[in-house]
Amino acid sequence: MAAKTARSKATPTKENGVRVEEGLSLFKSDKFDADAYVQSKCSINEKEIVIVEWILGSSRFYTLEKMMSNVTILIACMVVLVIFWKKIQFGYGIGYKGCLVCVVTFCDGDIKQLCSYLLDLKRASAEEMRRSVYANYPAFIRTSKEISDLEGELSSIRNLLSTQATLIHGLADGVNIDDDKVSDESLANGLLNFEDNGLSDLEKWATEFPDHLDALLAERRVDEALAAFDEGEILVSQANEKHTLSSSVLSSLQFAIAERKQKLADQLAKAACQPSTRGGELRSAIAALKRLGDGPRAHTVLLDAHFQRYQYNMQSLRPSSTSYGGAYTAALSQLVFSAISQASSDSLGIFGKEPAYSSELVTWATKQTEAFSLLVKRHALASSAAAGGLRAAAECAQIALGHCSLLEARGLSLCPVLLKHFKPIVEQALEANLKRIEENTAAMAAADDWVLTSPPAGSRHASTAFQNKLTSSAHRFNLMVQDFFEDVGPLLSMQLGSKALEGLFRVFNSYVDVLVRALPGSIEEEDPNFESSCNKIVQMAETEANQLALLANASLLADELLPRAAMKLSLDQTGQRTDDLRRPLDRQNRNPEQREWKRRLLSTVDKLKDAFCRQHALDLIFTEEGDSHLSADMYVNIDENGEDVDFFPSLIFQELFAKLNRMASLAADMFVGRERFAISLLMRLTETVILWLSGDQSFWDDIEEGPRPLGPLGLRQLYLDMKFVICFASQGRYLSRNLHRGTNEIISKALAAFTATGIDPYSELPEDDWFNDICVDAMERLSGKTKGNNGDVHSPTASVSAQSVSSARSHGSY
């Protein structure tokens, strides 16, 4: 069958002519053996025959569909097709391409599926390897270092064993040498010394070669010595293969080469570690040491050489208590990180990116960085941090981090090592600085006269277009905070910006506590926050102007000055200019963290505002002896006087109106540009009085269940008082929902108590115009204005308020 196939495919053509005819003559012979011809052309080896037989045997048990679904069979078929295509060199069959088309036609889908599956496995394996490397990187570095050391030790052991084997073979061969062929000096210098007449040229060279090496080493001709070592090793290898040297001479020659190699390696290592060795000489020595076959030792010597060099240069740096810490840090960091950078460059240039050497470099650089950070911490940072010198400590840290960050371009990220040692020290300096601000401000508050003044003439803020008026302690606090934020750049690089804001908030809260204790009659023992500062002396703010100055200090610092100074944090992060501090305040709200910080500052001011309003409300309601100006008797007893009553707002509400007018006049000068704060302060004070009256249970017990019920005149007076409060609050633009709610609740309670007597309260109350006229007249008389000159009393706001009161009364809400 094979012969017929071969003959059918070997049809001659006109182009080949006689040559084709001659080629076909083989097939026309009667002695033609088709099997032998195919065997000679295919030359399939035994492994390929086994594969074919296995595939043919397997195909008996597989249908076409099963074979297509079995990936192993398909791959084997592909392998066989490739083999046969390369082996078969005769005939005009379909060949490899035709077979491949047939196979691809049937199994294209399975091959694509297999390829997709293999790609997925490749990606998963790469991801798993990446996670494993990152998770076990320290162990990887340590293991690589140990492997490098182990390789060096194994190399040394191999050399020792080779030397011992050479000696043993030399001794064994020397015993068998006849005495008449060996001179008395046969073992001089470790080599057999034959007579010149019976030695070959190679034996003469082997005898003289150790002396040649000694001469090269003595003259320190390193390059020639390395070339001689290479030449000697080549000749030794050739002699060992061709047996051109006796075993004793060969062993002695190998021992001599190994001994001189070790001697040269020691010379190179000693020269490399000398501080006087220049960079080019060092690299040449390390490269030569590597050529000697001891790469791990060469890399270790390279790192030790750079270490010895910068240690030698550090001898000129002598830190003292009078020297500037930043200068010492700059000089030392330049030495250390320059040495690390040069070591990295030399390692990469000589040894490449081999993992073992790269790991050793990273470990060495980390060790040097830790030693550097300990030196800086001992000689520069510790003293600055203990004294609260935040600027000096932060500047030292910033200098070191700046030099260290330059190494990141070489793949060495050593800044985390510095931060681990520097961050606690800088935090200590930060806390000490904040503590100094707190103590200095408290000391200034002890002698503060609580009078608002412009910034001192010599300060940096005295020339601003808008001069904010503060008292002396607040000016001192603001100046120290501005200086504090001048040093925020290094704090940001060490992720201490948030800690700085938190510490400053704590200091401001302490200053607000001092302002609260400056209010007359403040009860410190009621607030646990005062326990830590009870022993501090504070100048009392006696007058209303002094007390408003306390609020001016806190509000201006929290709303403008401190947030404006804190803008340097976000501006330094974005690289913008920080000297332009007169930008709109809405820029302060760009950073969510600073926005939340400002909200906390203002909530601290509310604590002072509440204490101020509570103190003034108590002064209005109670006498110095503890009696109340606002009792039920002032409304219950009014009916005993009969109908002859001149209705006018009660005395306590007259005093409230006068106090609010005085404070509004003072606030107009103190809170320039911050009128909203002044209005909220007056609003809070009015609410405090009304809410106290609404919640005074003893007052309402006397009204509702007292021995004398609330009469028509008392109801009219109480209603007039509440309407008076609504009128002057509306006129002053500090009428709030809480105030409305409080007056409504008081009137509702009074109407309910009067209704309990069985009388309709609305039948006893006059028309709204009657109350409006009295309220307007009272405000004019108390403010010292005539009706014709007071345009604000009849303002639209006041009339709207009067209408709302009458409307509420007509619908029963009052």
DRENMAR-615530 format. One record per atom (N, C-alpha, C): z, y, x. Coordinates in steps of 0.05 Angstrom, whole numbers, plus 5000, padded with zeros to 4 digits. Layout:
ZYX...
This chain:
500049765017500050005000500050255017501650245039501750475057499150515070497750285077495150315090493050435072493050355047491150465028491650765024494150835022494851115018493951275042494351165065493551315089490551335091489151125084486151135085485151335064486351335040485351515019485751805026487751865041488352135048486952235073485852045088484552115113481552135111480552245090477652265086476452465106474352385121473252565141471852805128471653015142470253255132468053335151466253495142464053575159464953755181467153905177468054095197469053945222470253715218471453575241469353405256467353315242465153185256466052915268465152885293465552625306468452575311470052795315472852765321474252625298473552695273474752565250474052275248471452215255470551935255472151775274472651885298474251745318477051705308478251895294480951865284481151655262479051615247479051415225478551135236477551115260477050845271479550675272481850805276484350665277484850515251484250655228484850535202482750315195480350315208478350115202478849855217480549865237481149625253482549415236481949165241483248945227486148905236486849015259489548985270491349215262490449395244492049625236494649535221496949635230499549575217500649835205500449835179501250085165504250145169506049955167508950005170509550115198508349995218508850085245507850365249505450435237504350705239506150915226507150855202508951035188511551075203512550845214515050865230514751035255512451015268511951175292511651475285510451535262510051815254512651945243514151785227516551905214518951905233519251705248521551675267524251755253524751635231527251685216529551535231531751665236533951535249535551375229537651245240539251065223540751225201541851465208543251615188541551695164539051775171537251855149536451615132536051375145535451135129537651065110540151095120542451045102542551235079541951495083541851685061539751615041537351545050535251475032535951235016536951025030537750785015539950844995541851015002544051074983542951224959541051404963539951554941538351374923536651194936535051014920536850824905538950734918540750544904542250684882543050944886544451084865542651144842540151184847538351264825537951044805538550794813538250574794540250594771542550724777544650734757544751004743542951184749542951444737540251494723540451584699538051684685537451954697535152064689534352324699536352544692537352534667539252734658541852714674542752464679545252434694544952534723542552474734542152564762542052864763540952994742540853284742543553404739545453264725548053374721549953314744549153134762550853064785549953234808551653424816551053614837550753474864552353274869552153134895549453004899548452864877545852734879543652944884543853174871541753374873541753484902544053544913544153654940543053444960543753184956542752984973539652964972538552984948535652984944534353214960535553444958534553674972534553625003536753505013536853455041534653265050534253045034532152845041529452975040528853145021526253285020525753445045527853585054527553755078527053575102528453355103528153165126525253065127524252965104521552845103519453055108519853295099517853505103517553565133519853555147519753605176518653365191519053125180518252875195515352805191514452825165511752715159509652915169508052825186506053005199503152915194502652745174499952645170499352655140496852625133495952605105495752875092494852875067494453115051495953085025498452985026500052955002501153224993502853214974503853464962505753604982507053455001508653585022511253695011512553855028515253965022515154154998513154334997513054534976512754394949510954194947510554064922513153924913514453784931516953654924519053854916519154074931521254274924520754394897518154434890517554544863518454354842517954094847518753894827521853894823523253904846526153894844527254144831526154384839527154634828526554644798524254524790523554534761525654394745526754164756528654014740531554114744532154234767535054294772535554584778533754754770534055044776536655144763537155064738539555164724542055074738542154814747544554714760544954854787542754904801543055034827544155324824543155464804544255734799547155724792547855534775550655504767552355444792551355264809552855204833553155444851550955594855551155834871553156034860553056074834554956264822557856174826558255914823560955804827561855844856560055794875560755824903561356114910559856304898560356584903563056664892563756564868566456624857568656514875568256274885570256164903570456334929568156434938568256594962569856854958569256984935570757234929573757184925574456974911577256904907578656844933577156694951578356634977578756884993576857064993577157325008579557484998579857494971582057644960584757514966584757254965587257114972587957145001585957145018586457185047587557475052586357665038587257945041590257975033590857865009593657885000595557735019594657515029596357355047596857515073594657645083595057795108596958025105596658175083598458405078601358315073601658095059604357995053605757895077604257785096605457645119604757785145604158045144603258185169605358185191607958245185609858235207610057955219610157755202610257485213607657425229605457525220602857485234602957605262604057855263604257985289606057825308608357745297610257595313609057335323607757195305606556935312604256975333602657185329600557245348601657295376603857445377605157505402606257245415607457075399608456825409606156645419603956645404601656485412600556585439600356855442599456965467601256885490603856905486605756825507605456525513605056375492604756085496602256015511600056165505597556125520597956185549599356405555599856465583601556255597603656155583605255945595603655685599601955625579600255385582598355415606597255655609595455695632596955665658599455765659601055735684601655445688602355295667602955015670600454855679598154935667595654805675595054845705595555085714595155145743597054985760599554965752601554815767600854515768600054415745599254135744596854075761594954265760592554225777593254235806595054415813595954435841597354175850599154085833600553835840598653595842596753585823594753365824593153375849592453625857590853655882592453555907594953635907596653545929596953245930597353135907597752835906595252695915592852785904590352655913589852695943590552935952590152985981591852795998594452765990596152586004595252296003594352215979593351945976590951885993589052075993586652036009587252056039589252226046589852256075591052006087592351846070593551596081591451396089589151396075586951206081585151286103585451526113583651626135584551506162582651406177583351286203584351496222586151416238587451606257585451716278583451536284581551636305579651836295579451876268577652076257579052336250581652336253583152576246584552686270584252936275585553066297588453126291589953226311592753286307593153516288591153676284591353916267589853876241589853636230588253576206589153706181591653776179592653896154593354186157592354316178592954606181591654766159593254956148592355136126591554986101592454746097591854596072589154476072587454476094584754366094584454176118582753976114582153796136580453946156581053916181579654056202578053846218575553796210573853596224572653726249571753556267570353656290567653766282566853976296564454106288561953926290561953736308559553576312559053396288561153316273560753136251560953266224561053536221561353676196558653786186558353766159555953886147556454186142554354326134554554616129556554666106556454506085558254546062561154506070561554306088564354256097565254476114563454586131564254816147564955066130563255096109563855326090566555286076567155036068569654986055571955036073571554986099573755026119574255326123572155486124572355766130572855936105572355836081572555996057575356106052577555956055580256076051580756316069579856296094580256526112578656776103576356726092574756946081576157076057577356916040578757026017581257186027582657086047584957226057584157496068581857516081580957766092580357966069579057866049578358046026580858146012582857966009585358055996586858246013586858206039588358386057587058656057584458676055583058936055582859046026583958906006583958995978581059045968579258885976576558895966576358715941577258835919577658675895575058565884573058735882570558645870569258415886569358445913568258235929569857975927572458015925574257775922573557635896573157785874572557655848569857505850567957635864565357505867565557245884567257265905567757025921569056805906570956875888572256675871570256535853568456695842566456575824564556395840563856485864562056315881563456055888566056075896567555835904567855645881568455745857568755565834566055425828563855565830561255445825560655225845561155275871560655065891562554835888565054885881566954665876565954495853565054625832564054465809561554295817559754415833557354265841558154035860560054095878560853885896562253655882563753725861565153525845563153345830560953465821558953315806557153145825556453255848554653115866556052965888558752995889560352845909559452915938558853175942558053265969560353315987562853335976565253375992567153145987568653076007570652876002572852975984574252785972576252865952578453025965579152965990581353126003580453406008578053446018577053716023576753875997575753735977575453865951578053945939580053765941582653835930583954065945583654065971584854285987583454545981580854535977579354785970580254895943580554715923581454805897584254925898585954805914588654915917588655185930586955215950586755475964585755695946583755625929582655825910584755905890586155705879588255775859590455935870591255875896593456025908592556315913590156365922589256635927588756785901587956645880587756775854590456885844592456725847595156805839596057045856595457035881596257255899594857515891592257505884590757735876591757835849592457655831593557745805596157895808597857795826600457935831599958215843597958225861597358485873596358685852594658595835593558775814595758855795597458675787599658745768601558945780602158915806603959095820602759375822600159375829598759635832598459785806598059625784597559755758600059885748602459785754604959895744605960125761604560205782605460435797604760695782606660875780606161135766603861295778603361255803601361415817598461305811598261075799595660965794594161125773591761205778590261365760589061195738587961335717586961185694584660995700582761095717580460925724581360685740583160735759584160515776585660315759587160415739588660225722586860055706584760175694582960015678581459815695580759895720579359705738581159465744583759525750585559315757586059125733586259235709586659065686584158895680581859015683579358865679579058635700579858695725579758485745581758265739584158345730586158145722585257965699583758095681582657935659580557745669578857825689576757655700577957415714580457435723581757215736582556995716582257055690582756845670585456865657586957075661589657105649589657355631588257335608588057565590590657655579592357475569594957565557596657725577596757625603598257765623597058035629594358045629593058305635593658505613593658425588594258615566597158705567599058525573601858605576602258795599600858745621601058925644599959195638597859205622596659465614598759635598600059505579602059645563604459735580605359555597607559625615606859855633604359865643603560075660603660345646602660355622602860615607605760685601607460485595610260545591611560655616611060535639612260635664611260915671608760965664607661235670609061455654609261415627610561625612613561635616614761415624617561425631617961595657616161565675616261725700615862025694614062085676613562365669615862485653617362315638619662415623621962505640621962445665624162515683624362825685622162955681622263255683623263385658623663235637624663345612627763305611629163525613632063505613633163675590633663555566634563725544637463815549637964065540640664175542641364315516643864385514644864505489643664785485642764905506641565175503638565175500637264955504634364945502633564925473631065005468629965005441629164715434630264615411629664345404626664295398625364495387622464465381620864425406621564575427620064555452620464275465622864185464623463915475621963705459622063725432620663535415617663535420616563775423613663795427612863675454614363725475613663615501613963315501616163215489616662925489614562785472613962885448612062755431609262755443608562965457605962965470605762745492607962705507607962495527607662225514609462175494609561905483607061825468606162005450603861935434601261955449601162115471598762105488598661835503600961735511600961475524600161255505601161265480600361065460597361085455596361335452593461365447591761255470592561315495591061225518591260915520593560805514593860515515592060385494591960505471590160395450587260415458586460635470583660665479583060455501584860425521584360235542584259945531586059885513586159615501583559555487582559745471580159705457577759675475577659835496575459835515575259585532577559475539577659235557577658975541579358965520579758715506578458705479577258925470575958925444577958905421577058805399578658795374579758515369580458365390581658105386584358135372584857975352587358005336589957985353589957795372592357755387593058005403591058135416591658375432592258615413590758635391591358855372594158835361595058595355597858565345599858635366599458555390601258635412601358935416599059065413598959365415600559495393600259395368601759515346604759475350605559245358608359195363609459375385607959405406608859575429608959865420606959955405606960235396609260295377609860105360612160135341614760155357615059995377617459995393617760265408615660365419615760625433616360855414615260835390615761045370618661045361619760815358622660805351624360915373623760855398625260965420624961265421622561365416622161655416623761785394623761675370625261795347628261795353629261595367632161595374632761825394630961875413631362085432631362355418629362405401629262665387631662695369632462485355634762505337637362575353637562455377639962505392640062785405637762875415637763115431636863365416635663335392634563575378635463585349635263365335635763375306638663365299640263215313643063185305644563445305644263605326645763855327644764055306642164055301641064245281641964165253641963905247642863815221645763865216647463825236650263875233650864165228649364345240649764635236648364745212646964575197645464675174642864815180641864775205639364905213636964755202636364805177634164655164631564715177631064975184628565045196628064905222630164905240629864775266629364475263630964345245630664055241627963995229627164145209624564085197622264145216622564345233620364405252620164175272622364075282622263855301620963605288621663545264620463315250617463365246616763605239613963665233612263645259613363735281611863715307611363415313613463255311613162975317611162835298611362895273609562775253606662865258606363115266603663215272602263065295603763025317602662865339602162575331604062465315603862185308601462145289600962335271598762295252595962285265595762395290593162385304592462095311594361925312593761645320592561485297592661595272591661445250588661405252587261585266584361545271583861305288585761215303585460975320586560725306587360755281588360525266591360475269592760665281595660635285597160825266598360715245599860875225602760845232603761035248606561025258608361235244607261395226608961595213611161475197610761245183613161125169615461055187614860985213616960925231618661185237617261405241618661655245620261745221619061715197620461795173622961635169622961385176625361225172627661335188627161455211629361565228629861865222627662015217627962305214628962385186628062245166628662325138631662355133633362165140636262205135637362455149636462515174637462745188636563005175634063015167633063255153634463285126635063075112636563085087639363195092640563115114643163225121643063525126640963615141640563905145640064045119638563925101638064045075640564085059642263875058644763895044646564105057646664115083648364315096647364595091644764635089643664895084644264985055643964795036644664865008647664925006649264775020652164825019652765105030651365185051651765455062650965665042648765625028647965825007650165844986651165624977653265624956655765764966656665704990659065835000658766135005656566215016656066495021655866654995654566534976654266674950657066704936658666494937661366504926663066714940662666734966664266934981663367214973660767264969659767524960660767584932660967384915661867424887664767514886666367444906669167514907669467824910667467954922667668244926665468394911664068254893661868384878663068574857661968814855662869004835661268974809659368794808657768734785656268974774655069124793653469354787650569294797648669324779645869264786644769474805643469374827642269554847639569444855637969614867635369524877635769364903633769214912634069064937634669244961636169144981636769315004634269415018634469645030632169775042630869605064632469455079631369305101630369025094630568945069629768675062626768665058625668415058622768375055621868435027623668435007622868474980623268764971624168944989624669214981622169374976619869284987617469434984615669344961616669154946614969054923614669274902612469254888611869454868613969454846614869224838616869204817619469104829621369284832623869224845625869114824626668864826628468744808631368824815632768914796635569004801637468764797639168724817641168514816643768624828645968474824648368544838648268444866650268514882650168444911650168144916651767994901651867704905649167574897647967674876645367564867643167634887643267874899641367954920641667764944644167704951644567524973643567234967644067154943643166884935640066874935638767074925635867084924634667084952635867244970634867264997635066995012637266855008637666605021635866385010635266404984633466214972630566264982629766514985627166574995626866465024628966505040628866395067628766085066630165975047630165685045627365575039625865705022623265605015621165665036621865825056620065865079619665605095621565415092621465175108620564935092619164975070618464745053616164575063614564675082612264525091613064255103614864255123615763995133617163815113618563945093619863785073617863635056615563755050613563625034612363385049611963415075610863185090612762955091615262995087617262775086618162705058616562795038617162725010619962825002620763065011623363175004623163414986620763464975620463694957622163674932622163444920623763404895626763424902627563314925630363334932631263624937629463784948630064064953630364214926628664154907628864284880631464204867632163944869634663854856637063974869637063994896639364124909639564424902637364554900637464844893638364884864637564704847638664714819641664684819642664504835645564464836646964714847645764844867646965094878646865314857644665344842644465544822646465494799646865244792648765174771651565254780652165214806654765304817655065604816652965744821653066044820653466134791652266004772652666074743655566014736656765804746659565754741661365984751660566094775661966324785661666564766659366604755658866824737660566784711660666544702662266494678665266554683666266484707669066544713669566834717667366994721667767284723668167424696667667274674668167394648671167404643672167624632675067644626675967444606678167314611679267124591677866854592676166794612674866534612676966314619676766094605678665874607677465654624678165654649676865464668677665184664680165134655681164864654679864714631678464844612677164704591674564574599673464654621670964544630671364394656670864124657671363974681669564054704667464204699665664284721666964494739669164624729670464834744672564724763673164464762675364364777674964394807672464354816671864374844671864654855671764854838671665134847673865314836675965184826678165344814679465524834679465434860680965584880679365824890676865864881675266084891675966344875676266554890676966814878674366954870674367054845671967194834672867464824671267674830671767934819671067934790672968024773672568024744670668244735668968184716667168384704668668504680669668744682671468864662669968984639667869144645666469284624664169124613663169224590660869084578658369104596658069334610655869364629656069154651658469114662658868914683658268634672659068584648658668314637655668264631654268474622651368444619649968414646651068534667649968494693650068204702652168064694652367774699649967634687649367694662647067574649644467654661644267904670641867994683641367844709643467784724643167624749642067354742643367214724642566934718639766924706639167094687636667074674634267144692634667354709632467424727631967214748634167094759633866884778632466634766633366554743632266304731629566344720628866574709626366614695624066704714624766844736622666954752622966884782625166964794625366954823625366674834626966494823627066224834624466064828623366074804620765934800618566054818618566314822616566434839616766334868619266314877619666204904618865904906619465754885618865474884615865414883614265624876611365584876610265504903611765564925610865504951610665194955612165054939611964764941609264664933608364754909605664664900603464794915603765044924601665184939601365054966603564974979603264835005601964565002602364434980601164174975598164204973597164414960594364454956592964614978594564704997593364855019592765135013593665254991593065524984594965714999594465974996596066175009598766194994600866235010603566244998604766525000603266715012604466975016604067154992602367084973601867244950603667154928605967294925607967214906607867374880605867544878605767714854603567614835603367364833601367244814602667224787601067184767602167144740603966904739606066924722608066714721606966464709604666484695603666234683602766034704602366124729601665944751604065754757606465844750608765684756608765434738607265444716607365224697605265004703603865034725601764834731602964574740605164584754606464334763608464244742608064004731610063914710612863894721613163814746615863794757617164064759615764274767616964534768617364654740615564574721616064674694618664554683619164304688621664184679624064304694623664364720625764494735626464764724624464924717625065184705626465164679625764964663627164924637630064854642630664704662633464644668634964894678633665064693634965314702635665484678633765514659634365674635636565554618636665294617638865164601641565224614641565254641644065324654644865614647642865784645643466064636644666064608643765884591644865874564647865824565648865684585651765644588653165904591652066084608653366344612653066514586650766494573650366644549652366564527652766304524654666204504657566304510658266294536660966384543661266684538659166844543659267124538659567184508657967054491658067094462660767004451661666774460664266674450666466864457666466974482668567154490668567404473666267524468666067764452666667714422665867484412666567424385669467384381670867264400673767234398675067504400674067684417675167954419674968104392672768054377672468184351674268064330674567804330675967674308678967684312679967664336682867644341683867884356686467944351687768154365688968044390690168214407691468124431693867954425695167994402697467834395696667574382694167524376693267284364692767294335693167524323692567554294689567584290688667514265685867524259685067774244682867894253681668124238679968024214679467774213677667664193679167444178680767534158682367344142681667374113682567184097681967184068683467414054685667514065687167724052685467974049683668034067682168284066680268284042679668044030678068024006679667963981681767813984683467743961685167983952686268133971688068353964686668603954683968613956682668863949682768913919682968693903683168733874685768853865687868853882690468963874690269273874688369383887688069673888686769793863685769613845684569703821681669783825680569943807677770013808677170243827679270383836678770613854678570523882676170403890675670293916673070423927673270543951670870653964669570433981667470313970666270083984664770174009665370024030664170064056664369804072662569734090662869484105665569464118666569214119669269164131669369254160671769304170672169414196670969224218671368974215670468784236667368794238665968824216663068834217662069104226663769314221663069574233663269564264665369424274665669394303663469224314662569014299660368844308657869004310657369184290654969344291655069544314657369664319657569854342657269714369658469464371658169324396655269244402653869154381651169074385649369324392649969554380648469794388648969874417651469854426652069924453650669724473650769474466649569274484646469304484645369364461642469404460641669644477643269854477642670084494642870014524644969864531645269784559643069584567642369404550640369194556637569324560637069544546634469674549633969754578636069834593635869904621636069674640637569464632638069244650635969024649634768994625632868774621629968884617629169044636626469164635624368934639622568914620620568704621621568434610624168414603625268164593626768224567625468374549626668454524627268204506625767994509626267754493628967644499629767644524632367544531634567724519634267984520636268164508636468114478634268084464634268034435635667774429635067564445636267304440639267314445640167484464643067514469644467644445643267854435644567984411644467804387642367654384642067464362644267244364644667144389646766944393649567044387650067294395652667414389653267444359651167534345651467564316651867294302650267094311650566824300653366714305654466774329657066664336659166754316659167014309661167124291660767004263658267004253657766904226658366604224657466454243657966164242660966094245662366264260665266214261666566264233665766474220666766534193665966304173663566214176662666004158664165734162664965684187666365434192669365464194670565694188673465724189674665604164675665364166676665224142679165354131680865474147683265604137682465844120680465994128679466224112678566134084677065914083676065824057678165684041680065564054682265454038683865674023684265894037685566124024683866244001681266254005679466353985679366173960679165913965678665723943681265623930683365593946685865463936688265633941687965883949690266053955691766143930694066273934695766353911694366563893692566723906691066923891688166863893686766843871683866783872682267023881679766963888677967173895677067323870677567593870676967753847674167873849673368023828670668143828670268333850672368503857672068693878671868563906673468343909673268193934670568063938669467953916666867833917664768043924665068283913663168493918663268583948665768593959666068673987664968464006665468214000664368004017661267994016660268033992657368043989656168284005657568514003656768754018656768704048658868574058659068524087656668354096655968144081653867964090651168114089650868284068648368434066648168644088650468744097650468934119649568794145650568554149649768404173646768344173645668274149642868224147641168474153642168704143640668954147640569034176642869044190642769144217641568944236641768684230640368474246637368504243636468564218633568594214632568854227634169054226633469304240633169264270635069114282634969074311633168844319631768714301629768504306631068254318633668214312634867964320635967804296634567824275635167654251633867384255635467174255634566904260634966724236633766494237634166294216637066204214638266164237641066084237642866294224642166554230643766764217643366774187640866744179640266724150641766494137641666274150642966034139646066074137647166204158650066254158650966444136649466664132650266854111649866734083647666574080647266434054649566244048650466104068652565914064655166054056655766284070658166434063658066534035655866654027655666764000655766543979654466313985654566093966657365993962658865973984661665893981663366093965662866353969664366563955663566553925661066523918660166503890661366263877661566033892662665793880665665833875667065963894669966013890670466203866668766403864669166593841668466463815666366293814665666153790667865973780669465873798671665693791673765833774673866103774675766253758674766283729672266193723671266203696669666443690668966613710667566863705664766833718662766953705660066943716659967143739659367053764659467233787657267443785654967383774652767583773653267803754655067763735655767983716657568183730658868113752660668293766659368433790656968333798655668453821653768673812653768903826651869123819649069043826647269233821644469193827644069203858641769103867641169093895640969373908640069563893639769833904642469943912644469863897647169963903648069863931647569613937648269503963646569623985643969653979642169763999642970044008643670203988644470483994646970494012648870324005651370324021650770224050649170024052648569914079647070124096645070254084643570464099645370694106647070774088648870994094650870914116651870664115653770574136652370574164649970464165648570464191648070744202647470934184646971204193649571334204651671294189654271414197655371294222655071024224656170884248654570944273651970984269650271044292650071334299651371504283651371794288648771924281647171814262644671934254644872024225643272234219643072324192640872164178640872174152638872014137636072114142635772374146633072474151632072404178633872364198632972314225632672014231633671854213633671564218631171434205629171404220626771284208626870974208628570864226628670574228630070444205631970594192633470474170631670394147629670554142627870504120625270374130625470244153623170104164622269874146619769794149618769564132620469314137621469274161623069034166625669044150626969274149629469304134628969264104626769384094626269364065625569074057624068944075623468664069625968494069627868554088630368404088631968454063631968704053633468764028632268624005629668614004628268463982628968173983629068054007629667774009632567714000634467904005637167863996637267873966636068073954636068093925634667863911632467773923631067543912632767293913634067253935635767013937638067033917639167273913641367303895640567253866638067343859637167313831636567023825635966863846635366573842637766403846640066523852642466363854642966243881641366303902641866193928644266313941644966563934647366693944649666633925
